[in-house]
Amino acid sequence: MDTRLSICGICKYFPGVAANEDVCIDVKKGEIHALLGENGAGKTTLMNCLYGMYTPDKGRFLWNGEHVEISNSADAIALGIGMVHQHFMLVQNLSVLENIILGISEGRNPFLNRKRIAKKLKQLIDQYGLEVDLNAQIWQLPVGVQQRVEIIKTLYRKAELLILDEPTAVLTPQEIRDLFKILDRLRKDGHSVILITHKLNEVMQITDSISVLRSGRVVGTLQTAETDTSTLAKLMVNREILPHERKNSDAADKTLLAVNRLCCRNDKGILALENVCFELKAGEILGVAGVSGNGQTELADVLSGLRKPTAGEIRLGGESVTGMPVYRLYERGLTHIPEDRHRVGLVLDFSVRENAILGNQDKAPFTKHGVLQRDAISEYADNLINKYDVRTPNAKTPARLLSGGNQQKIILGREIDKHPKVYIAAQPTRGLDFAATEYVQQLLLMERERGCGILYISTELDEILKMSDRIIVLYAGRQYGPMQRKDLDIEQLGLMMAGAYAADDGRCSYA
């Protein structure tokens, strides 16, 4: 196989940080090459350099054996490099065809021939099995189909190498299989793919070769057929990752949280939850599965006091708390691990020390007579950093400079130290590498053993099956279940997430 791309000695420095250090990787024609590494290992920085979003401080790129300068994304696209970002770059109220032709010109002609373009796109769609309606508006399409639109965009621009950043993060198992079929067709047609992912099983399933980054350096490049997940895991973190032993809780089988016929609307005024019912027991993890956008965000917001329900009742410890504000819920033992840690969980410009006391900043010992007590805050923050292994230069470091895993550790440590009874954990491992994911899951499992009730919301089915005692699936705001984890498999859950079964609308009613 001929080499399409050579990354030669790339270095990229930020103040006080070597994001990439002498990185050398070859990507061949007709291969899928995985890029693995912990959060902060330098994967995204490297791809941003390749795609022209950053300028490397040292090193060069060879394209088909020739040195090339990539100063911006237009240079990368002109060479034949396309990138599908984790968060799609699509205009929701435009059609598929309109999104694909955005930014395209036909020489001196100011007008595009839409019929000719549509014909070419139809050929691409048929060639690679990228089934999509060119006239549909983006907002009408499932996430998996929107991803196909992004792939079609790159192929229409004649991309020979595709960079896919966490492409399976929000897909059902069936959509993942469809994506892998598409990638296999691209590979057979001579395209190259760089796959950034945290999912080791998927790496083993679809890739030909793997490069592992640690602290900005390549620590190994391997052929997929000659390695295994445990070898890759050890290369990524340079240590063994031991899973937490799942134990039974000693807590009484009492209901901590009860939700009865809960309804609410999303930010557009559309009904997002319809007659949702469940009970959360002490010492239980109740998983909530579903493709992103099916009501999970609204459920977490309503239960944590960030959004008002339009109907139904919420009871916490036997007391009705429907519509109660956030601080009142906190006082009654409910805490929230938000899915958007940047917007809701942290104040990014605040230091680690300041973020560590959020929610308790007006309470002793952090405040006395309305004045913040710096010594008490510093002592508490240092203890939290040590206790939860927050890797930061010091407690004065702004939260925005930490990796996603360490930002999440601040939030978890802060909330666990409040000793809550009920957790609303929304996507608690989103964007985290497998080592950070394992750490977060261990903390929550220990809280379950302590007798807490945990509502665990995730789009990752492997994670839902691993963590949950019982499971609910949300589809279009309506629910399947609750169901016992032991009675389910990943295929059934995937079909429910895709709406293949009728939901259990209004089946339950709790006093």
Secondary structure by P-SEA (a helix, b strand, c coil): ccccccccbbbbbccccccccbbbbbbcccbbbbbbbcccccaaaaaaaaaccccccccccccccbbbbbccaaaaaaabbbbbcccccccccccaaaaaacccccccccccaaaaaaaaaaaaaaacccccccccccccccaaaaaaaaaaaaaaacccbbbbccccccccaaaaaaaaaaaaaaaaabbbbbbbcccaaaaaccccbbbbbcccccccccccccccaaaaaaaaccbbbbccbbbbbcccccccbbbccccccccccccccccccccccccbbbbbbccccccaaaaaaaaaccccccbbbbbccccccccccaaaaaaacccccccccccccccccccaaaaaaccccccccccccccccaaaaaaaaaaaaaaacccccccccccccccaaaaaaaaaaaaaaacccccccccccccccaaaaaaaaaaaaaaaaabbbbbcccccaaaaaaccccbbbbcccccccccccccccaaaaaaaaaccccccccccccc
